[in-house]
Amino acid sequence: MDCDILIIGAGFTGLSAALHLSELEQDVVVVDAVEPGYGASGRNGGQVIPGLKLYPEEVRKQLGDEKGNAVINATNRSADLVFDLIKKYQIDCKANRNGFIQPAFSNTSCGVIRSRVELLSKLGAPVELLDKETTAEYLGTSSYFIALLDKRGGSLQPLSYARGLAKAAIRQGVKIYSNALVNKIKPLQDRWQASTQKASINANRILICTNGYSDLNNNPGLWPGLNRSIIPLHSFQVATQPLSNKLRQSILPHGHVASDTKRLLNYFRLDHEGRLILGGSGNIYEGKSIRDFSHIVKRIQSLFPQITEPQFEFYWSGKIALTMSGLPHIHEMAPGVYSGLGYNGRGVGMATLMGQWLAELVTDGGQIPGMLPLTTIKPIKLQSFRKPVITATYFWKSLQDRVEGRQKPI
Ligand SMILES: Cc1cc2nc3c(=O)[nH]c(=O)nc-3n(C[C@H](O)[C@H](O)[C@H](O)COP(=O)(O)OP(=O)(O)OC[C@H]3O[C@@H](n4cnc5c(N)ncnc54)[C@H](O)[C@@H]3O)c2cc1C
């Protein structure tokens, strides 16, 4: 098979890149080892949150004021991009834009929330600082002190969004192949050749969009060092049975989504059928039985004691990709070969934006305002010892959260 641009990985990054490239009338093929949305994109919490996970002060510290501000501004429009694509391509994914709440769980994090509200207000974002009573009313739990309300955020059904992007791209002429695990990429004269078990695809340019699934099926890696440039970690979620009308009036009654300020954060929302979906940090291993999810179940019980006998309908996990800097990575590994990954668990908006950046980069190659800097791949040292390191880090962060959580409101 032959194409101009080959995209490996059909999550939000790869599908957004494909859709944006199709708007530029490029000849695009997308392949996925399993199917569109198989990775984090089909399994996530469905919270559309503008901006980067990393706090703005830290972004500026790492990139300098000028570049940092440009990146903060550009990434702040990631939620707009998601909702614009949904509207433009009529994607049925139960999207709503009722706002994102970030509640503070300690005095220390109240400071963070206040400065975030101040900074975002200066940028003209529609944000508000919620006092303790309003936070409790909007969330349905009195566990938090104050909160940031960002009206640009919202929610969607993630697998439907991924499939909707794929359908829109197909309508625009993109070819998408499932069950096509690429196991090798090699140069072929002045082009590239990617091989799956059944086929070879020759392309002028390649985008590798495999994020936390870069080591799928123990694939040694499509590009040297790429697997080891991120730390894949499972995030765990459970969904209750649809809540009664009475409970829906007390828990997230205005349809907000929420992710708190803990190091091992809790994120929760009601889905379109009234299930409470709550997620949190997981493990290096995939969650399999409900027992693996007992820590998440306990959080539901402590945050929402009004659900007296919670019944759980679904539980699942998926892999996020952490980076050492907390910033996503964008690489040009060789002429015409690019990758974008490492959203640190905040990728519904960011991966969609990354796809747009990759599409512009691969066609234009010029300066894209507000894009993160292109970097070289830096494999994380000791990544092979990640299991004990992650386990130790997990306990350390959970201890810090517990100590900080004992602070009394000032
Ligand atoms: C449980 C969970 C909850 C989350 N909640 C939120 C949230 O509420 N809000 C938010 O903003 N972010 C959230 N995230 C993060 C967000 O889902 C991800 O950042 C985003 O989906 C990443 O998209 P992606 O396309 O880069 O990667 P993925 O969606 O992981 O896609 C990678 C794809 O590459 C394919 N692939 C891998 N190797 C190969 C190969 N060799 N050949 C072919 N194909 C290959 C895989 O099959 C997969 O489909 C969450 C993540 C998880 C796991």
The ligand as a MOL file (V3000), in Angstrom:
LIG
                    3D

  0  0  0     0  0            999 V3000
M  V30 BEGIN CTAB
M  V30 COUNTS 53 58 0 0 0
M  V30 BEGIN ATOM
M  V30 1 C -8.7510 5.8640 32.6000 0
M  V30 2 C -8.3780 7.1710 31.9620 0
M  V30 3 C -9.1100 8.3170 32.2680 0
M  V30 4 C -8.7730 9.5370 31.6620 0
M  V30 5 N -9.5860 10.6050 31.8690 0
M  V30 6 C -9.3540 11.7530 31.2020 0
M  V30 7 C -10.2690 12.8270 31.3080 0
M  V30 8 O -11.3250 12.7180 31.9300 0
M  V30 9 N -9.9510 13.9930 30.6690 0
M  V30 10 C -8.8120 14.1350 29.9340 0
M  V30 11 O -8.5510 15.2190 29.4000 0
M  V30 12 N -7.9550 13.0790 29.7520 0
M  V30 13 C -8.2150 11.9050 30.3490 0
M  V30 14 N -7.3900 10.8420 30.1460 0
M  V30 15 C -6.2500 10.9730 29.2180 0
M  V30 16 C -6.6850 10.8370 27.7450 0
M  V30 17 O -7.6040 9.7870 27.6030 0
M  V30 18 C -5.4410 10.5470 26.8700 0
M  V30 19 O -4.4600 11.5180 27.1200 0
M  V30 20 C -5.7500 10.5710 25.3780 0
M  V30 21 O -6.8550 9.7570 25.0890 0
M  V30 22 C -4.5220 10.1160 24.5890 0
M  V30 23 O -4.9040 9.9290 23.2500 0
M  V30 24 P -3.8810 9.2960 22.2050 0
M  V30 25 O -4.5660 9.2600 20.9130 0
M  V30 26 O -2.5890 10.0370 22.2480 0
M  V30 27 O -3.5510 7.8470 22.7590 0
M  V30 28 P -4.4760 6.5350 22.8680 0
M  V30 29 O -5.9090 6.8850 22.8830 0
M  V30 30 O -3.9470 5.7310 23.9930 0
M  V30 31 O -4.2420 5.8040 21.4760 0
M  V30 32 C -3.0700 5.1180 21.1320 0
M  V30 33 C -3.4650 4.1110 20.0630 0
M  V30 34 O -2.2610 3.5830 19.4830 0
M  V30 35 C -2.5360 2.2520 19.0960 0
M  V30 36 N -1.2320 1.5780 18.9310 0
M  V30 37 C -0.2610 1.3950 19.8440 0
M  V30 38 N 0.8090 0.7680 19.2890 0
M  V30 39 C 0.4980 0.5590 17.9900 0
M  V30 40 C 1.1960 -0.0460 16.9030 0
M  V30 41 N 2.4170 -0.5400 17.0530 0
M  V30 42 N 0.5800 -0.1070 15.6890 0
M  V30 43 C -0.6670 0.4070 15.5190 0
M  V30 44 N -1.3640 0.9940 16.5190 0
M  V30 45 C -0.7930 1.0660 17.7330 0
M  V30 46 C -3.3780 1.6980 20.2440 0
M  V30 47 O -4.1410 0.5770 19.8460 0
M  V30 48 C -4.2360 2.9040 20.5950 0
M  V30 49 O -5.5170 2.8540 19.9750 0
M  V30 50 C -7.6640 9.6150 30.7650 0
M  V30 51 C -6.9290 8.4610 30.4730 0
M  V30 52 C -7.2790 7.2580 31.0450 0
M  V30 53 C -6.4910 6.0330 30.6940 0
M  V30 END ATOM
M  V30 BEGIN BOND
M  V30 1 1 1 2
M  V30 2 1 2 3
M  V30 3 2 2 52
M  V30 4 2 3 4
M  V30 5 1 4 5
M  V30 6 1 4 50
M  V30 7 2 5 6
M  V30 8 1 6 7
M  V30 9 1 6 13
M  V30 10 2 7 8
M  V30 11 1 7 9
M  V30 12 1 9 10
M  V30 13 2 10 11
M  V30 14 1 10 12
M  V30 15 2 12 13
M  V30 16 1 13 14
M  V30 17 1 14 15
M  V30 18 1 14 50
M  V30 19 1 15 16
M  V30 20 1 16 17
M  V30 21 1 16 18
M  V30 22 1 18 19
M  V30 23 1 18 20
M  V30 24 1 20 21
M  V30 25 1 20 22
M  V30 26 1 22 23
M  V30 27 1 23 24
M  V30 28 2 24 25
M  V30 29 1 24 26
M  V30 30 1 24 27
M  V30 31 1 27 28
M  V30 32 2 28 29
M  V30 33 1 28 30
M  V30 34 1 28 31
M  V30 35 1 31 32
M  V30 36 1 32 33
M  V30 37 1 33 34
M  V30 38 1 33 48
M  V30 39 1 34 35
M  V30 40 1 35 36
M  V30 41 1 35 46
M  V30 42 1 36 37
M  V30 43 1 36 45
M  V30 44 2 37 38
M  V30 45 1 38 39
M  V30 46 1 39 40
M  V30 47 2 39 45
M  V30 48 1 40 41
M  V30 49 2 40 42
M  V30 50 1 42 43
M  V30 51 2 43 44
M  V30 52 1 44 45
M  V30 53 1 46 47
M  V30 54 1 46 48
M  V30 55 1 48 49
M  V30 56 2 50 51
M  V30 57 1 51 52
M  V30 58 1 52 53
M  V30 END BOND
M  V30 END CTAB
M  END
